[in-house]
Amino acid sequence: MGASKGNSAILHTGFDAPPQTLEQHCIADGYQSYMHIHKRLGLSVHRVGALVIAWTEEEENTLPDILERAHLNGAHDAHLVGKTEIAKKEPNLSRTARSGVFIPGESIIDPWTSPYLYQLQAIENGATLARSCEVLDGNFNGAEWQLKTTRGTFFGTSVVNCAGLYGDALDQLLMGRSTFQIKPRKGQFLIYDKPARSLINSIILPVPTRLTKGVVVCPTVFGNLLVGPTAEEQESREDASVDNPALQQLAKKGEQILPAIKEHTVTASYAGIRPATGRQDYCIETHKDKNLTSVNGIRSTGLSAALGIANYVFKIHSGGHHSFVPLKEYRWPTANPIDESMQRDWQKPNNGGIVCHCEWVTKREIHQALNGPLPVGSLSGLKRRTRVTMGRCQGFYCTAQLKEITRGCFDDSPSVRKTRVESHRQFLGD
C-alpha cells in the first residue's frame, strides 16, 4: 500500500538502464528470476514487446545509442524498426512516428498479486509479518539489534531497511545519519475502459530523458489501456492525489500518440509516489559497523528489479557473522488469479455468485481475500487482491453488497477480527 501500489505494471528487461550500474544488474536478474518462478506461483507474463518511438528528428538521432545500450544490457534481440514496420505492428499509432527500437522481451504482469505472493510464500516458509508496526527506536549493542515498535520490541542480528518513501528517515532514526535524501516524485496515470485495449498490441515508450522515462501507453493484464505517468517533484511523501490539469495533459499526450483513444472512456485515475533520491542509481548500502543494510532509492523500476534486489541483498548477508540454513523443501503458494487471460473464479462452480459485474469478482474471492494468513486490511487492499470496484462503474452497483460482506472486516479489535474470520471460514467451508 506504499510506493509499490502505483506503477505501470511492466516487467522490464532493463534494456535502457545505465550499463554496469546496480540498477541494471538488479533489473536483469529480477527479470530472469521472475521468468524462472512465475509459473510455480501461478503468475502470468504477457510478452507483448515494447516500441521506443522517435517522434522528432532529434529523438530519431538517439535511437542508435538506445539500441547499443540495449545490446550492452543483454537485450540482444532488440532492433531498429522503420515507419512502415511500426505501422504494421501498431496500425492505430499516430502517423507522425518516424522510427523506433523494438524490444521483444518487454512484458506486462499483474503488479499486485506478485508482491502478495512473495510475502505469502515467506510466511508459509516460516517468516513472521507484523503489519501496522511503526519503528519508534532502535539500539545495536555490537551483536544484536533491539527495535522498539508500536507492536512491541523485536530482536535480531541484523536489519534490512527497505522502508521506501521513509528510507532516509529510518536510517536517521537507527543510525543517526543517512547518506541519501528521499525526494518524492509523483506519477499520475489514466486507465481507459476495456474496449480501448484493442487499439495497441505493444508497450509504447517515448525516448527517455535524464529525469524520466516519459509517458507510456500500454495494455494491462486486466484488459484495460494505461497512459502515464507524469513526473512531479513534491515535498509530501503521502499525497498520492490526482489533479485535473495533470490528467488532462496525460489525455492530450495519449491522443497525440494514439489518436483513436479520444473516442474511448477513462474509467479511473491513480497516482504513485516514487522514492527518488536525486541519484542515478539505487542506494543499496551496507553499514557493517551496524549490521544494517539500507535498500532505498528504487524509484520506478522496483517491480521488475524486486527479486534481483532480494538476491543481491541476500548475497551481502550470506557471509561473515550470518548463518543461513536452506530449507529442505519450499512451499509454493498460489492465489486467485485476477489476470484477464487466466481462469477466474467466476468460471468455477460454487463461487457464491458475482458481486462486481464490471470486473467479474465473486463472493468467494472476496471472502478468501478477507481470510487466511495474509488478509486484506482495507478496501484498497481488497481492490488490489480481487479487482472489486475497479471497473467502469467504480463500485456504484456493488458497494452496498460489498459493505455487507465486509462489515467489521477492517476493525482491528480482537473480538471483531475473531468474528469476521469465523464467518468467512463458515462461508468457505473451512
PLY file of the C-alpha trace (Angstrom):
ply
format ascii 1.0
element vertex 430
property float x
property float y
property float z
element edge 429
property int vertex1
property int vertex2
end_header
0.00 0.00 0.00
3.05 2.26 -0.14
5.29 3.06 -3.09
4.66 -0.39 -4.58
0.93 0.06 -5.18
1.11 2.60 -8.01
3.14 1.61 -11.05
2.81 0.87 -14.77
2.73 -2.94 -14.29
5.58 -3.51 -16.75
8.24 -6.21 -16.34
11.32 -4.53 -17.80
14.31 -6.25 -19.34
16.49 -3.36 -18.20
17.38 -2.53 -21.80
17.53 1.22 -21.14
19.14 1.24 -17.67
22.60 2.79 -17.34
25.00 -0.10 -18.15
27.05 -1.69 -15.35
25.01 0.03 -12.65
23.47 -1.70 -9.67
20.02 -0.84 -11.02
20.74 -2.52 -14.36
22.13 -5.62 -12.61
19.09 -5.95 -10.34
16.56 -5.40 -13.14
18.21 -8.01 -15.38
18.46 -10.51 -12.53
14.93 -9.71 -11.35
13.56 -10.26 -14.86
15.26 -13.66 -15.17
14.24 -14.66 -11.63
10.61 -13.76 -12.33
10.64 -15.79 -15.53
12.08 -18.72 -13.56
9.50 -18.79 -10.74
6.29 -17.22 -12.05
4.67 -20.48 -13.20
5.20 -22.14 -9.81
3.45 -19.22 -8.12
0.66 -19.17 -10.69
1.63 -15.78 -12.12
1.41 -14.96 -15.81
3.61 -12.98 -18.16
2.35 -11.28 -21.32
5.39 -10.85 -23.59
3.92 -8.08 -25.72
7.20 -6.34 -26.51
7.89 -2.61 -26.43
8.41 0.05 -29.07
10.58 3.06 -28.24
9.17 5.61 -30.66
11.01 8.64 -32.04
8.60 11.44 -32.89
11.19 14.07 -33.90
14.43 14.12 -35.86
16.34 14.85 -32.66
14.84 11.79 -30.95
15.49 9.68 -34.05
19.19 10.53 -33.85
19.36 8.96 -30.37
17.93 5.57 -31.43
21.31 4.00 -32.35
22.56 4.84 -28.85
19.43 3.32 -27.30
19.92 0.16 -29.37
23.59 -0.07 -28.42
22.70 0.27 -24.74
20.02 -2.40 -25.09
22.56 -4.82 -26.55
25.08 -3.99 -23.80
22.37 -4.73 -21.23
21.63 -8.16 -22.67
18.57 -7.37 -24.82
20.28 -8.81 -27.90
17.03 -9.24 -29.82
16.30 -5.50 -29.77
16.37 -3.98 -33.24
15.58 -0.83 -35.19
12.22 -0.53 -36.92
11.16 1.92 -39.58
7.95 3.80 -40.21
6.44 1.01 -42.34
7.12 -1.74 -39.79
5.75 0.42 -36.97
2.52 0.92 -38.94
2.21 -2.86 -39.40
2.79 -3.56 -35.72
0.65 -0.69 -34.48
-1.84 0.47 -37.15
-3.61 2.85 -34.73
-0.45 4.72 -33.76
-0.07 8.31 -34.93
1.43 8.52 -38.41
3.91 11.11 -37.13
6.02 8.26 -35.70
9.34 8.38 -37.57
11.12 5.18 -36.44
11.87 3.24 -33.30
13.53 0.40 -31.43
11.59 -2.80 -30.77
12.43 -4.81 -27.62
10.60 -8.17 -27.80
11.25 -9.16 -24.17
9.37 -6.31 -22.51
6.26 -7.69 -20.79
3.21 -6.78 -18.74
2.34 -8.54 -15.48
-0.01 -8.38 -12.51
1.70 -5.80 -10.23
-0.27 -6.62 -7.06
-0.52 -10.40 -6.89
3.23 -10.71 -7.43
4.37 -8.96 -4.22
1.43 -10.50 -2.35
2.64 -13.99 -3.25
6.26 -13.14 -2.39
5.11 -12.22 1.11
2.71 -15.17 1.39
5.47 -17.58 0.40
7.72 -16.10 3.08
5.02 -16.61 5.70
4.33 -20.19 4.62
8.04 -20.93 4.86
8.42 -19.60 8.40
8.57 -15.80 8.25
6.61 -13.61 10.67
4.85 -10.50 9.40
3.89 -7.59 11.66
1.69 -5.01 9.95
0.80 -1.52 11.20
4.11 -1.73 13.03
5.93 1.59 13.18
9.58 1.59 14.27
9.94 4.03 17.17
13.55 3.49 18.24
16.45 1.11 17.79
19.64 0.14 19.55
22.57 -2.01 18.37
24.90 -3.39 21.06
27.54 -4.63 18.65
25.98 -8.06 18.18
22.20 -7.66 18.28
19.54 -5.13 17.35
16.71 -4.15 19.65
13.87 -2.45 17.77
11.08 -0.75 19.68
7.86 -0.59 17.68
4.16 0.06 18.11
3.72 -3.73 18.13
6.34 -4.48 20.79
10.10 -5.00 20.83
11.90 -7.09 18.22
15.41 -8.56 18.39
17.70 -9.60 15.54
21.31 -9.86 14.46
20.76 -7.55 11.51
18.31 -5.09 9.97
17.40 -4.51 6.33
15.90 -1.07 5.84
13.59 -1.17 2.81
11.20 1.50 4.05
10.58 3.07 0.65
9.48 6.69 0.98
10.76 6.76 4.57
14.09 5.03 4.00
16.19 8.07 4.89
14.08 8.75 7.99
14.58 5.17 9.22
18.35 5.31 8.63
18.42 8.57 10.58
16.40 7.03 13.40
18.51 3.88 13.70
22.00 5.20 12.93
21.78 8.95 13.45
22.77 9.52 9.83
21.67 8.91 6.26
23.79 9.04 3.12
20.81 9.94 0.91
17.64 12.01 0.96
14.29 10.84 -0.39
12.86 13.29 -2.91
9.29 12.12 -3.59
8.27 12.07 -7.24
4.60 11.62 -8.07
3.40 9.80 -11.16
-0.25 10.10 -12.21
-1.98 7.59 -14.53
-5.15 7.30 -16.59
-6.96 3.99 -17.11
-9.16 3.63 -20.20
-12.12 1.27 -20.46
-11.69 -2.23 -21.86
-12.68 -1.51 -25.50
-9.56 0.70 -25.74
-7.33 -2.35 -25.15
-7.68 -3.37 -28.80
-6.04 -0.15 -30.01
-2.47 -1.33 -29.38
-0.51 -4.56 -29.30
2.74 -3.44 -27.65
4.03 -1.17 -24.91
4.60 2.25 -26.48
7.56 4.04 -24.90
8.98 7.51 -25.58
12.64 8.30 -25.94
13.65 8.73 -22.27
15.24 11.83 -20.78
17.74 12.15 -17.93
14.93 12.72 -15.42
12.13 10.44 -16.58
11.19 7.54 -18.82
8.30 9.70 -20.01
4.65 8.95 -20.72
3.90 5.33 -21.63
0.86 3.94 -23.41
0.45 0.26 -22.70
-2.07 -2.54 -22.26
-2.70 -4.10 -18.85
-3.24 -7.74 -17.88
-6.69 -6.67 -16.66
-7.84 -5.81 -20.18
-7.53 -2.03 -19.97
-5.27 0.60 -21.51
-2.97 2.72 -19.36
-1.48 6.16 -20.05
1.14 7.67 -17.75
2.93 8.53 -15.63
3.64 12.16 -15.01
6.84 13.04 -13.12
6.21 15.68 -10.45
8.64 16.56 -7.68
6.88 17.22 -4.38
7.61 17.53 -0.67
4.86 15.25 0.60
5.54 11.53 0.99
1.84 10.83 1.49
-0.03 12.92 -1.08
-0.96 10.46 -3.85
-3.87 12.56 -5.05
-4.57 13.28 -8.72
-5.40 16.65 -10.25
-7.36 17.57 -13.34
-4.71 19.66 -15.15
-2.18 16.82 -14.99
-4.77 14.25 -16.07
-5.88 16.45 -18.95
-2.27 16.73 -20.08
-1.94 12.95 -19.93
-5.12 12.55 -22.00
-3.80 15.03 -24.56
-0.47 13.21 -24.74
-2.25 9.88 -25.12
-4.32 11.26 -28.01
-1.17 12.53 -29.74
0.32 9.05 -29.58
-2.87 7.10 -30.21
-5.48 9.38 -31.85
-8.32 6.83 -31.65
-8.12 6.83 -27.85
-10.07 10.09 -27.90
-13.23 8.08 -28.64
-12.79 5.91 -25.53
-13.78 6.46 -21.91
-11.47 7.00 -18.96
-12.72 4.78 -16.15
-10.13 5.50 -13.45
-7.09 7.51 -12.47
-4.49 6.96 -9.79
-1.08 8.14 -8.64
2.02 6.54 -7.21
4.92 8.19 -5.39
8.41 7.06 -6.34
11.12 7.23 -3.64
13.63 9.08 -5.80
16.86 10.36 -4.28
18.41 12.57 -6.96
20.98 9.84 -7.69
21.08 7.99 -11.00
21.35 4.59 -9.30
19.84 2.62 -6.44
21.01 3.42 -2.89
21.82 -0.04 -1.55
24.50 0.32 1.12
25.76 -1.95 3.87
26.82 -0.44 7.19
28.93 -3.26 8.62
29.51 -1.48 11.92
25.75 -1.64 12.50
24.81 -4.91 10.76
22.39 -2.80 8.73
21.74 -2.78 5.00
19.85 0.16 3.55
17.85 -0.67 0.40
16.48 2.56 -0.99
16.10 4.89 -3.96
14.44 2.14 -6.01
12.38 4.66 -7.99
10.23 3.40 -10.88
11.82 0.03 -11.66
11.13 -1.73 -8.35
8.53 -4.18 -9.68
10.98 -5.52 -12.27
14.03 -5.45 -10.00
12.43 -6.78 -6.79
13.72 -10.35 -7.00
17.12 -9.17 -8.23
17.37 -6.78 -5.29
16.46 -9.64 -2.94
19.20 -11.83 -4.46
21.74 -9.01 -4.16
20.91 -8.27 -0.52
20.93 -11.98 0.35
24.48 -12.30 -1.02
25.54 -9.38 1.16
24.13 -11.15 4.22
25.38 -14.64 3.35
28.90 -14.12 4.67
30.55 -13.09 7.90
28.52 -13.47 11.10
25.34 -14.51 9.25
24.46 -18.18 9.01
21.65 -19.39 6.77
20.43 -22.97 6.59
18.36 -23.56 3.45
15.01 -25.27 3.86
14.93 -28.83 2.59
11.65 -28.17 0.82
9.96 -24.91 -0.10
6.24 -24.28 -0.15
4.86 -22.59 -3.26
1.50 -20.95 -2.56
-0.81 -19.66 -5.27
-3.63 -17.12 -5.27
-6.85 -16.49 -7.11
-5.67 -15.06 -10.44
-7.02 -11.64 -11.37
-5.24 -11.63 -14.73
-7.79 -11.50 -17.55
-6.05 -14.27 -19.52
-6.22 -16.84 -16.71
-9.16 -18.88 -15.44
-11.00 -16.64 -13.00
-13.13 -17.71 -10.05
-16.40 -16.72 -11.79
-15.71 -19.56 -14.25
-15.63 -22.12 -11.42
-18.60 -23.69 -9.58
-19.89 -22.81 -6.11
-18.37 -19.34 -6.09
-21.26 -17.64 -4.28
-22.24 -15.56 -7.28
-20.76 -12.44 -8.85
-20.60 -9.32 -6.66
-18.71 -6.98 -9.00
-20.11 -7.41 -12.52
-17.72 -4.93 -14.15
-14.67 -6.98 -13.15
-16.38 -10.37 -12.61
-15.42 -10.70 -8.93
-17.17 -13.43 -6.94
-18.34 -13.55 -3.36
-15.95 -16.43 -2.68
-12.95 -14.40 -3.90
-13.85 -11.59 -1.50
-14.23 -13.97 1.46
-10.90 -15.64 0.64
-9.13 -12.27 0.49
-10.56 -11.36 3.90
-9.37 -14.65 5.43
-6.13 -16.64 5.61
-2.58 -15.88 6.75
-2.39 -12.53 4.94
-5.89 -10.99 4.98
-6.51 -7.61 3.39
-6.74 -4.74 5.85
-8.60 -2.14 3.81
-10.93 -1.64 0.88
-7.95 -0.51 -1.22
-6.20 -3.76 -0.39
-9.32 -5.72 -1.30
-9.45 -3.95 -4.66
-5.89 -4.98 -5.47
-6.45 -8.56 -4.39
-9.69 -9.10 -6.32
-10.30 -6.14 -8.71
-13.61 -5.41 -6.96
-14.89 -1.83 -7.62
-12.15 -1.26 -10.24
-14.43 -1.42 -13.29
-16.26 1.18 -15.32
-18.86 1.90 -12.59
-16.14 2.25 -9.91
-18.22 0.41 -7.33
-21.53 2.21 -7.97
-23.53 -1.03 -8.31
-21.68 -3.38 -5.95
-20.85 -1.13 -3.00
-24.00 -1.96 -0.98
-23.43 -5.73 -1.20
-19.71 -5.25 -0.60
-20.46 -3.24 2.53
-22.49 -6.13 3.93
-19.81 -8.73 3.15
-17.01 -6.66 4.68
-18.92 -5.34 7.71
-16.44 -5.08 10.60
-13.61 -6.52 8.50
-11.35 -3.51 8.76
-11.78 -3.13 12.54
-8.61 -4.43 14.22
-10.15 -5.15 17.62
-9.59 -8.84 18.57
-13.29 -9.66 19.11
-14.36 -8.23 15.75
-11.41 -9.92 14.00
-12.31 -13.31 15.50
-15.96 -12.95 14.47
-15.10 -11.95 10.93
-12.63 -14.84 10.47
-15.21 -17.35 11.73
-17.88 -16.00 9.36
-15.56 -16.16 6.33
-14.41 -19.69 7.21
-18.03 -20.78 7.53
-18.73 -19.45 4.03
-15.61 -21.10 2.62
-16.46 -24.40 4.23
-13.34 -24.48 6.43
0 1
1 2
2 3
3 4
4 5
5 6
6 7
7 8
8 9
9 10
10 11
11 12
12 13
13 14
14 15
15 16
16 17
17 18
18 19
19 20
20 21
21 22
22 23
23 24
24 25
25 26
26 27
27 28
28 29
29 30
30 31
31 32
32 33
33 34
34 35
35 36
36 37
37 38
38 39
39 40
40 41
41 42
42 43
43 44
44 45
45 46
46 47
47 48
48 49
49 50
50 51
51 52
52 53
53 54
54 55
55 56
56 57
57 58
58 59
59 60
60 61
61 62
62 63
63 64
64 65
65 66
66 67
67 68
68 69
69 70
70 71
71 72
72 73
73 74
74 75
75 76
76 77
77 78
78 79
79 80
80 81
81 82
82 83
83 84
84 85
85 86
86 87
87 88
88 89
89 90
90 91
91 92
92 93
93 94
94 95
95 96
96 97
97 98
98 99
99 100
100 101
101 102
102 103
103 104
104 105
105 106
106 107
107 108
108 109
109 110
110 111
111 112
112 113
113 114
114 115
115 116
116 117
117 118
118 119
119 120
120 121
121 122
122 123
123 124
124 125
125 126
126 127
127 128
128 129
129 130
130 131
131 132
132 133
133 134
134 135
135 136
136 137
137 138
138 139
139 140
140 141
141 142
142 143
143 144
144 145
145 146
146 147
147 148
148 149
149 150
150 151
151 152
152 153
153 154
154 155
155 156
156 157
157 158
158 159
159 160
160 161
161 162
162 163
163 164
164 165
165 166
166 167
167 168
168 169
169 170
170 171
171 172
172 173
173 174
174 175
175 176
176 177
177 178
178 179
179 180
180 181
181 182
182 183
183 184
184 185
185 186
186 187
187 188
188 189
189 190
190 191
191 192
192 193
193 194
194 195
195 196
196 197
197 198
198 199
199 200
200 201
201 202
202 203
203 204
204 205
205 206
206 207
207 208
208 209
209 210
210 211
211 212
212 213
213 214
214 215
215 216
216 217
217 218
218 219
219 220
220 221
221 222
222 223
223 224
224 225
225 226
226 227
227 228
228 229
229 230
230 231
231 232
232 233
233 234
234 235
235 236
236 237
237 238
238 239
239 240
240 241
241 242
242 243
243 244
244 245
245 246
246 247
247 248
248 249
249 250
250 251
251 252
252 253
253 254
254 255
255 256
256 257
257 258
258 259
259 260
260 261
261 262
262 263
263 264
264 265
265 266
266 267
267 268
268 269
269 270
270 271
271 272
272 273
273 274
274 275
275 276
276 277
277 278
278 279
279 280
280 281
281 282
282 283
283 284
284 285
285 286
286 287
287 288
288 289
289 290
290 291
291 292
292 293
293 294
294 295
295 296
296 297
297 298
298 299
299 300
300 301
301 302
302 303
303 304
304 305
305 306
306 307
307 308
308 309
309 310
310 311
311 312
312 313
313 314
314 315
315 316
316 317
317 318
318 319
319 320
320 321
321 322
322 323
323 324
324 325
325 326
326 327
327 328
328 329
329 330
330 331
331 332
332 333
333 334
334 335
335 336
336 337
337 338
338 339
339 340
340 341
341 342
342 343
343 344
344 345
345 346
346 347
347 348
348 349
349 350
350 351
351 352
352 353
353 354
354 355
355 356
356 357
357 358
358 359
359 360
360 361
361 362
362 363
363 364
364 365
365 366
366 367
367 368
368 369
369 370
370 371
371 372
372 373
373 374
374 375
375 376
376 377
377 378
378 379
379 380
380 381
381 382
382 383
383 384
384 385
385 386
386 387
387 388
388 389
389 390
390 391
391 392
392 393
393 394
394 395
395 396
396 397
397 398
398 399
399 400
400 401
401 402
402 403
403 404
404 405
405 406
406 407
407 408
408 409
409 410
410 411
411 412
412 413
413 414
414 415
415 416
416 417
417 418
418 419
419 420
420 421
421 422
422 423
423 424
424 425
425 426
426 427
427 428
428 429
